[in-house]
Amino acid sequence: MDDLAALQERNARVEAEKAWEISWTRRAIITVGTYVIIGGYLTFLGVQNAWLHAIVPPVAYILSTLSLPFFKAWWMSTVYKPKGV
């Protein structure tokens, strides 16, 4: 019975971690953090319009995360071959 409870606990933890990995909260934190760090760095370097230029990496990050489900589906249907099949 302890094995079942441990397995259920592990599954709940894995499910929560997966939910975090694909959450918009995580994406927003990474996006804002990237913008602030790059903006500060470009300001430190003396780049004109540093905060405007700093928007490029966060936008690229968001666009890449939006395209991942498409590429994942493509990869699974064309590239991935399960072992034993």
Backbone as XML, in Angstrom:
<?xml version="1.0"?>
<chain id="A" units="angstrom">
  <residue number="1" name="MET">
    <atom name="N" x="0.822" y="-1.200" z="0.000"/>
    <atom name="CA" x="0.000" y="0.000" z="0.000"/>
    <atom name="C" x="0.862" y="1.258" z="0.000"/>
  </residue>
  <residue number="2" name="ASP">
    <atom name="N" x="2.005" y="1.195" z="0.680"/>
    <atom name="CA" x="2.903" y="2.349" z="0.696"/>
    <atom name="C" x="3.446" y="2.637" z="-0.692"/>
  </residue>
  <residue number="3" name="ASP">
    <atom name="N" x="3.678" y="1.595" z="-1.479"/>
    <atom name="CA" x="4.175" y="1.788" z="-2.838"/>
    <atom name="C" x="3.161" y="2.550" z="-3.685"/>
  </residue>
  <residue number="4" name="LEU">
    <atom name="N" x="1.893" y="2.233" z="-3.516"/>
    <atom name="CA" x="0.840" y="2.912" z="-4.272"/>
    <atom name="C" x="0.776" y="4.384" z="-3.887"/>
  </residue>
  <residue number="5" name="ALA">
    <atom name="N" x="0.844" y="4.677" z="-2.598"/>
    <atom name="CA" x="0.806" y="6.065" z="-2.133"/>
    <atom name="C" x="2.028" y="6.832" z="-2.637"/>
  </residue>
  <residue number="6" name="ALA">
    <atom name="N" x="3.192" y="6.192" z="-2.617"/>
    <atom name="CA" x="4.408" y="6.844" z="-3.100"/>
    <atom name="C" x="4.315" y="7.106" z="-4.601"/>
  </residue>
  <residue number="7" name="LEU">
    <atom name="N" x="3.761" y="6.165" z="-5.338"/>
    <atom name="CA" x="3.595" y="6.336" z="-6.785"/>
    <atom name="C" x="2.620" y="7.463" z="-7.097"/>
  </residue>
  <residue number="8" name="GLN">
    <atom name="N" x="1.514" y="7.522" z="-6.357"/>
    <atom name="CA" x="0.538" y="8.586" z="-6.566"/>
    <atom name="C" x="1.137" y="9.953" z="-6.230"/>
  </residue>
  <residue number="9" name="GLU">
    <atom name="N" x="1.941" y="10.003" z="-5.169"/>
    <atom name="CA" x="2.601" y="11.254" z="-4.786"/>
    <atom name="C" x="3.585" y="11.694" z="-5.865"/>
  </residue>
  <residue number="10" name="ARG">
    <atom name="N" x="4.346" y="10.747" z="-6.377"/>
    <atom name="CA" x="5.309" y="11.044" z="-7.448"/>
    <atom name="C" x="4.579" y="11.530" z="-8.697"/>
  </residue>
  <residue number="11" name="ASN">
    <atom name="N" x="3.505" y="10.861" z="-9.067"/>
    <atom name="CA" x="2.740" y="11.264" z="-10.251"/>
    <atom name="C" x="2.164" y="12.670" z="-10.101"/>
  </residue>
  <residue number="12" name="ALA">
    <atom name="N" x="1.691" y="12.995" z="-8.902"/>
    <atom name="CA" x="1.146" y="14.331" z="-8.651"/>
    <atom name="C" x="2.244" y="15.379" z="-8.779"/>
  </residue>
  <residue number="13" name="ARG">
    <atom name="N" x="3.439" y="15.071" z="-8.264"/>
    <atom name="CA" x="4.568" y="15.995" z="-8.350"/>
    <atom name="C" x="5.000" y="16.192" z="-9.815"/>
  </residue>
  <residue number="14" name="VAL">
    <atom name="N" x="5.083" y="15.103" z="-10.568"/>
    <atom name="CA" x="5.475" y="15.180" z="-11.974"/>
    <atom name="C" x="4.438" y="15.972" z="-12.767"/>
  </residue>
  <residue number="15" name="GLU">
    <atom name="N" x="3.179" y="15.760" z="-12.470"/>
    <atom name="CA" x="2.103" y="16.485" z="-13.152"/>
    <atom name="C" x="2.186" y="17.983" z="-12.868"/>
  </residue>
  <residue number="16" name="ALA">
    <atom name="N" x="2.460" y="18.343" z="-11.598"/>
    <atom name="CA" x="2.591" y="19.756" z="-11.235"/>
    <atom name="C" x="3.802" y="20.383" z="-11.915"/>
  </residue>
  <residue number="17" name="GLU">
    <atom name="N" x="4.911" y="19.660" z="-11.976"/>
    <atom name="CA" x="6.108" y="20.174" z="-12.637"/>
    <atom name="C" x="5.875" y="20.372" z="-14.135"/>
  </residue>
  <residue number="18" name="LYS">
    <atom name="N" x="5.153" y="19.462" z="-14.754"/>
    <atom name="CA" x="4.832" y="19.588" z="-16.179"/>
    <atom name="C" x="3.917" y="20.802" z="-16.409"/>
  </residue>
  <residue number="19" name="ALA">
    <atom name="N" x="2.944" y="20.983" z="-15.523"/>
    <atom name="CA" x="2.040" y="22.132" z="-15.638"/>
    <atom name="C" x="2.829" y="23.438" z="-15.530"/>
  </residue>
  <residue number="20" name="TRP">
    <atom name="N" x="3.807" y="23.477" z="-14.634"/>
    <atom name="CA" x="4.648" y="24.668" z="-14.492"/>
    <atom name="C" x="5.454" y="24.906" z="-15.764"/>
  </residue>
  <residue number="21" name="GLU">
    <atom name="N" x="6.015" y="23.862" z="-16.335"/>
    <atom name="CA" x="6.852" y="23.985" z="-17.522"/>
    <atom name="C" x="6.105" y="24.596" z="-18.707"/>
  </residue>
  <residue number="22" name="ILE">
    <atom name="N" x="4.813" y="24.327" z="-18.827"/>
    <atom name="CA" x="4.045" y="24.836" z="-19.961"/>
    <atom name="C" x="3.153" y="26.020" z="-19.600"/>
  </residue>
  <residue number="23" name="SER">
    <atom name="N" x="3.281" y="26.539" z="-18.369"/>
    <atom name="CA" x="2.383" y="27.605" z="-17.915"/>
    <atom name="C" x="2.770" y="28.967" z="-18.489"/>
  </residue>
  <residue number="24" name="TRP">
    <atom name="N" x="1.771" y="29.805" z="-18.656"/>
    <atom name="CA" x="2.009" y="31.174" z="-19.099"/>
    <atom name="C" x="2.661" y="31.995" z="-17.996"/>
  </residue>
  <residue number="25" name="THR">
    <atom name="N" x="2.464" y="31.619" z="-16.744"/>
    <atom name="CA" x="3.119" y="32.315" z="-15.636"/>
    <atom name="C" x="4.633" y="32.192" z="-15.771"/>
  </residue>
  <residue number="26" name="ARG">
    <atom name="N" x="5.117" y="30.979" z="-16.027"/>
    <atom name="CA" x="6.550" y="30.745" z="-16.210"/>
    <atom name="C" x="7.070" y="31.531" z="-17.411"/>
  </residue>
  <residue number="27" name="ARG">
    <atom name="N" x="6.342" y="31.495" z="-18.506"/>
    <atom name="CA" x="6.755" y="32.235" z="-19.707"/>
    <atom name="C" x="6.827" y="33.729" z="-19.436"/>
  </residue>
  <residue number="28" name="ALA">
    <atom name="N" x="5.840" y="34.253" z="-18.706"/>
    <atom name="CA" x="5.825" y="35.688" z="-18.396"/>
    <atom name="C" x="7.001" y="36.071" z="-17.505"/>
  </residue>
  <residue number="29" name="ILE">
    <atom name="N" x="7.309" y="35.249" z="-16.520"/>
    <atom name="CA" x="8.436" y="35.538" z="-15.630"/>
    <atom name="C" x="9.744" y="35.564" z="-16.424"/>
  </residue>
  <residue number="30" name="ILE">
    <atom name="N" x="9.937" y="34.579" z="-17.293"/>
    <atom name="CA" x="11.148" y="34.525" z="-18.115"/>
    <atom name="C" x="11.204" y="35.718" z="-19.068"/>
  </residue>
  <residue number="31" name="THR">
    <atom name="N" x="10.072" y="36.061" z="-19.664"/>
    <atom name="CA" x="10.022" y="37.174" z="-20.614"/>
    <atom name="C" x="10.360" y="38.498" z="-19.939"/>
  </residue>
  <residue number="32" name="VAL">
    <atom name="N" x="9.709" y="38.773" z="-18.821"/>
    <atom name="CA" x="9.961" y="40.031" z="-18.108"/>
    <atom name="C" x="11.389" y="40.063" z="-17.575"/>
  </residue>
  <residue number="33" name="GLY">
    <atom name="N" x="11.844" y="38.961" z="-17.021"/>
    <atom name="CA" x="13.213" y="38.906" z="-16.516"/>
    <atom name="C" x="14.237" y="39.153" z="-17.607"/>
  </residue>
  <residue number="34" name="THR">
    <atom name="N" x="14.024" y="38.540" z="-18.756"/>
    <atom name="CA" x="14.931" y="38.739" z="-19.891"/>
    <atom name="C" x="14.934" y="40.198" z="-20.323"/>
  </residue>
  <residue number="35" name="TYR">
    <atom name="N" x="13.757" y="40.795" z="-20.405"/>
    <atom name="CA" x="13.659" y="42.193" z="-20.819"/>
    <atom name="C" x="14.408" y="43.111" z="-19.855"/>
  </residue>
  <residue number="36" name="VAL">
    <atom name="N" x="14.211" y="42.906" z="-18.570"/>
    <atom name="CA" x="14.854" y="43.761" z="-17.559"/>
    <atom name="C" x="16.376" y="43.581" z="-17.585"/>
  </residue>
  <residue number="37" name="ILE">
    <atom name="N" x="16.832" y="42.350" z="-17.669"/>
    <atom name="CA" x="18.278" y="42.099" z="-17.683"/>
    <atom name="C" x="18.923" y="42.683" z="-18.937"/>
  </residue>
  <residue number="38" name="ILE">
    <atom name="N" x="18.346" y="42.418" z="-20.105"/>
    <atom name="CA" x="18.906" y="42.934" z="-21.357"/>
    <atom name="C" x="18.816" y="44.460" z="-21.397"/>
  </residue>
  <residue number="39" name="GLY">
    <atom name="N" x="17.689" y="45.008" z="-20.948"/>
    <atom name="CA" x="17.544" y="46.467" z="-20.918"/>
    <atom name="C" x="18.573" y="47.126" z="-20.017"/>
  </residue>
  <residue number="40" name="GLY">
    <atom name="N" x="18.782" y="46.542" z="-18.860"/>
    <atom name="CA" x="19.801" y="47.071" z="-17.951"/>
    <atom name="C" x="21.198" y="46.971" z="-18.532"/>
  </residue>
  <residue number="41" name="TYR">
    <atom name="N" x="21.488" y="45.853" z="-19.156"/>
    <atom name="CA" x="22.797" y="45.650" z="-19.772"/>
    <atom name="C" x="23.037" y="46.646" z="-20.907"/>
  </residue>
  <residue number="42" name="LEU">
    <atom name="N" x="22.052" y="46.806" z="-21.776"/>
    <atom name="CA" x="22.204" y="47.754" z="-22.882"/>
    <atom name="C" x="22.305" y="49.191" z="-22.380"/>
  </residue>
  <residue number="43" name="THR">
    <atom name="N" x="21.584" y="49.514" z="-21.321"/>
    <atom name="CA" x="21.691" y="50.842" z="-20.712"/>
    <atom name="C" x="23.095" y="51.055" z="-20.163"/>
  </residue>
  <residue number="44" name="PHE">
    <atom name="N" x="23.616" y="50.035" z="-19.473"/>
    <atom name="CA" x="24.973" y="50.093" z="-18.933"/>
    <atom name="C" x="25.999" y="50.320" z="-20.039"/>
  </residue>
  <residue number="45" name="LEU">
    <atom name="N" x="25.781" y="49.710" z="-21.199"/>
    <atom name="CA" x="26.693" y="49.879" z="-22.331"/>
    <atom name="C" x="26.531" y="51.236" z="-23.017"/>
  </residue>
  <residue number="46" name="GLY">
    <atom name="N" x="25.462" y="51.950" z="-22.701"/>
    <atom name="CA" x="25.235" y="53.257" z="-23.299"/>
    <atom name="C" x="24.553" y="53.199" z="-24.657"/>
  </residue>
  <residue number="47" name="VAL">
    <atom name="N" x="23.846" y="52.119" z="-24.951"/>
    <atom name="CA" x="23.156" y="51.967" z="-26.228"/>
    <atom name="C" x="21.956" y="52.914" z="-26.264"/>
  </residue>
  <residue number="48" name="GLN">
    <atom name="N" x="21.822" y="53.646" z="-27.384"/>
    <atom name="CA" x="20.657" y="54.515" z="-27.527"/>
    <atom name="C" x="19.405" y="53.652" z="-27.657"/>
  </residue>
  <residue number="49" name="ASN">
    <atom name="N" x="18.316" y="54.103" z="-27.063"/>
    <atom name="CA" x="17.043" y="53.379" z="-27.085"/>
    <atom name="C" x="17.206" y="51.950" z="-26.559"/>
  </residue>
  <residue number="50" name="ALA">
    <atom name="N" x="17.957" y="51.812" z="-25.486"/>
    <atom name="CA" x="18.277" y="50.490" z="-24.937"/>
    <atom name="C" x="17.019" y="49.686" z="-24.625"/>
  </residue>
  <residue number="51" name="TRP">
    <atom name="N" x="16.029" y="50.323" z="-24.031"/>
    <atom name="CA" x="14.829" y="49.574" z="-23.626"/>
    <atom name="C" x="13.993" y="49.168" z="-24.833"/>
  </residue>
  <residue number="52" name="LEU">
    <atom name="N" x="14.080" y="49.915" z="-25.903"/>
    <atom name="CA" x="13.405" y="49.522" z="-27.141"/>
    <atom name="C" x="14.117" y="48.314" z="-27.758"/>
  </residue>
  <residue number="53" name="HIS">
    <atom name="N" x="15.426" y="48.346" z="-27.812"/>
    <atom name="CA" x="16.203" y="47.229" z="-28.355"/>
    <atom name="C" x="16.083" y="45.983" z="-27.479"/>
  </residue>
  <residue number="54" name="ALA">
    <atom name="N" x="15.874" y="46.188" z="-26.199"/>
    <atom name="CA" x="15.796" y="45.066" z="-25.265"/>
    <atom name="C" x="14.555" y="44.208" z="-25.482"/>
  </residue>
  <residue number="55" name="ILE">
    <atom name="N" x="13.589" y="44.697" z="-26.222"/>
    <atom name="CA" x="12.360" y="43.938" z="-26.446"/>
    <atom name="C" x="12.572" y="42.763" z="-27.397"/>
  </residue>
  <residue number="56" name="VAL">
    <atom name="N" x="13.624" y="42.788" z="-28.204"/>
    <atom name="CA" x="13.835" y="41.755" z="-29.216"/>
    <atom name="C" x="13.994" y="40.350" z="-28.603"/>
  </residue>
  <residue number="57" name="PRO">
    <atom name="N" x="14.901" y="40.120" z="-27.653"/>
    <atom name="CA" x="15.043" y="38.762" z="-27.103"/>
    <atom name="C" x="13.766" y="38.210" z="-26.441"/>
  </residue>
  <residue number="58" name="PRO">
    <atom name="N" x="13.041" y="39.009" z="-25.634"/>
    <atom name="CA" x="11.810" y="38.450" z="-25.062"/>
    <atom name="C" x="10.747" y="38.110" z="-26.107"/>
  </residue>
  <residue number="59" name="VAL">
    <atom name="N" x="10.631" y="38.926" z="-27.145"/>
    <atom name="CA" x="9.669" y="38.623" z="-28.209"/>
    <atom name="C" x="10.086" y="37.340" z="-28.931"/>
  </residue>
  <residue number="60" name="ALA">
    <atom name="N" x="11.367" y="37.188" z="-29.188"/>
    <atom name="CA" x="11.861" y="35.961" z="-29.825"/>
    <atom name="C" x="11.572" y="34.746" z="-28.946"/>
  </residue>
  <residue number="61" name="TYR">
    <atom name="N" x="11.730" y="34.892" z="-27.643"/>
    <atom name="CA" x="11.437" y="33.788" z="-26.724"/>
    <atom name="C" x="9.959" y="33.396" z="-26.797"/>
  </residue>
  <residue number="62" name="ILE">
    <atom name="N" x="9.077" y="34.366" z="-26.723"/>
    <atom name="CA" x="7.634" y="34.078" z="-26.776"/>
    <atom name="C" x="7.274" y="33.428" z="-28.109"/>
  </residue>
  <residue number="63" name="LEU">
    <atom name="N" x="7.789" y="33.946" z="-29.210"/>
    <atom name="CA" x="7.502" y="33.347" z="-30.515"/>
    <atom name="C" x="8.010" y="31.906" z="-30.589"/>
  </residue>
  <residue number="64" name="SER">
    <atom name="N" x="9.171" y="31.652" z="-30.004"/>
    <atom name="CA" x="9.701" y="30.287" z="-30.034"/>
    <atom name="C" x="8.828" y="29.347" z="-29.209"/>
  </residue>
  <residue number="65" name="THR">
    <atom name="N" x="8.317" y="29.812" z="-28.068"/>
    <atom name="CA" x="7.465" y="28.933" z="-27.259"/>
    <atom name="C" x="6.119" y="28.694" z="-27.932"/>
  </residue>
  <residue number="66" name="LEU">
    <atom name="N" x="5.655" y="29.660" z="-28.712"/>
    <atom name="CA" x="4.388" y="29.473" z="-29.416"/>
    <atom name="C" x="4.531" y="28.480" z="-30.567"/>
  </residue>
  <residue number="67" name="SER">
    <atom name="N" x="5.719" y="28.406" z="-31.147"/>
    <atom name="CA" x="5.925" y="27.497" z="-32.273"/>
    <atom name="C" x="6.275" y="26.083" z="-31.828"/>
  </residue>
  <residue number="68" name="LEU">
    <atom name="N" x="6.664" y="25.887" z="-30.589"/>
    <atom name="CA" x="7.093" y="24.564" z="-30.139"/>
    <atom name="C" x="6.019" y="23.489" z="-30.266"/>
  </residue>
  <residue number="69" name="PRO">
    <atom name="N" x="4.752" y="23.735" z="-29.913"/>
    <atom name="CA" x="3.754" y="22.672" z="-30.083"/>
    <atom name="C" x="3.646" y="22.190" z="-31.536"/>
  </residue>
  <residue number="70" name="PHE">
    <atom name="N" x="3.747" y="23.107" z="-32.474"/>
    <atom name="CA" x="3.707" y="22.733" z="-33.891"/>
    <atom name="C" x="4.880" y="21.820" z="-34.233"/>
  </residue>
  <residue number="71" name="PHE">
    <atom name="N" x="6.079" y="22.235" z="-33.846"/>
    <atom name="CA" x="7.271" y="21.442" z="-34.161"/>
    <atom name="C" x="7.290" y="20.118" z="-33.409"/>
  </residue>
  <residue number="72" name="LYS">
    <atom name="N" x="6.748" y="20.110" z="-32.197"/>
    <atom name="CA" x="6.664" y="18.857" z="-31.446"/>
    <atom name="C" x="5.761" y="17.861" z="-32.168"/>
  </residue>
  <residue number="73" name="ALA">
    <atom name="N" x="4.605" y="18.327" z="-32.619"/>
    <atom name="CA" x="3.677" y="17.446" z="-33.346"/>
    <atom name="C" x="4.320" y="16.938" z="-34.636"/>
  </residue>
  <residue number="74" name="TRP">
    <atom name="N" x="5.005" y="17.828" z="-35.351"/>
    <atom name="CA" x="5.685" y="17.421" z="-36.577"/>
    <atom name="C" x="6.754" y="16.378" z="-36.281"/>
  </residue>
  <residue number="75" name="TRP">
    <atom name="N" x="7.562" y="16.620" z="-35.260"/>
    <atom name="CA" x="8.646" y="15.712" z="-34.899"/>
    <atom name="C" x="8.098" y="14.338" z="-34.516"/>
  </residue>
  <residue number="76" name="MET">
    <atom name="N" x="7.034" y="14.321" z="-33.729"/>
    <atom name="CA" x="6.461" y="13.057" z="-33.279"/>
    <atom name="C" x="5.869" y="12.265" z="-34.437"/>
  </residue>
  <residue number="77" name="SER">
    <atom name="N" x="5.332" y="12.956" z="-35.441"/>
    <atom name="CA" x="4.702" y="12.238" z="-36.555"/>
    <atom name="C" x="5.689" y="11.854" z="-37.654"/>
  </residue>
  <residue number="78" name="THR">
    <atom name="N" x="6.825" y="12.548" z="-37.747"/>
    <atom name="CA" x="7.733" y="12.256" z="-38.857"/>
    <atom name="C" x="9.100" y="11.726" z="-38.450"/>
  </residue>
  <residue number="79" name="VAL">
    <atom name="N" x="9.591" y="12.107" z="-37.301"/>
    <atom name="CA" x="10.951" y="11.768" z="-36.903"/>
    <atom name="C" x="10.984" y="10.657" z="-35.845"/>
  </residue>
  <residue number="80" name="TYR">
    <atom name="N" x="10.162" y="10.817" z="-34.823"/>
    <atom name="CA" x="10.202" y="9.906" z="-33.679"/>
    <atom name="C" x="9.667" y="8.524" z="-34.047"/>
  </residue>
  <residue number="81" name="LYS">
    <atom name="N" x="10.445" y="7.537" z="-33.752"/>
    <atom name="CA" x="10.054" y="6.132" z="-33.959"/>
    <atom name="C" x="10.205" y="5.401" z="-32.637"/>
  </residue>
  <residue number="82" name="PRO">
    <atom name="N" x="9.096" y="5.025" z="-31.999"/>
    <atom name="CA" x="9.188" y="4.317" z="-30.710"/>
    <atom name="C" x="9.961" y="3.012" z="-30.858"/>
  </residue>
  <residue number="83" name="LYS">
    <atom name="N" x="10.690" y="2.671" z="-29.821"/>
    <atom name="CA" x="11.445" y="1.426" z="-29.827"/>
    <atom name="C" x="10.479" y="0.241" z="-29.803"/>
  </residue>
  <residue number="84" name="GLY">
    <atom name="N" x="10.773" y="-0.738" z="-30.588"/>
    <atom name="CA" x="9.947" y="-1.933" z="-30.594"/>
    <atom name="C" x="8.747" y="-1.870" z="-31.525"/>
  </residue>
  <residue number="85" name="VAL">
    <atom name="N" x="8.635" y="-0.794" z="-32.270"/>
    <atom name="CA" x="7.479" y="-0.663" z="-33.182"/>
    <atom name="C" x="7.927" y="-0.901" z="-34.602"/>
  </residue>
</chain>
